[in-house]
Amino acid sequence: MTEISVREYDAKLDSKKRITLRNAVFDYFHVSELEDGRILLEPRELVKPFSVSANTLSMMDQAVENMKNNKVSGKLDLSEFED
């Protein structure tokens, strides 16, 4: 399956061997230099999206363990929040 180009333009290296990306959506990229001279840029995010911290996972495991051992509070009355 071929990918459709969204934008194409020519760029020139500056005196410090840099290229400016116009209207880039991402701030960070993973760079792959291929044998045939092509350079592949893949957008990167510094924080994994939708990840759950180890502390949160530990707290969830403890909550499930408490439910299995019937160490839970009584029912909550949420009727005051109903329309």
Order of alpha helices (4+ residues) and beta strands (2+ residues): beta-beta-alpha
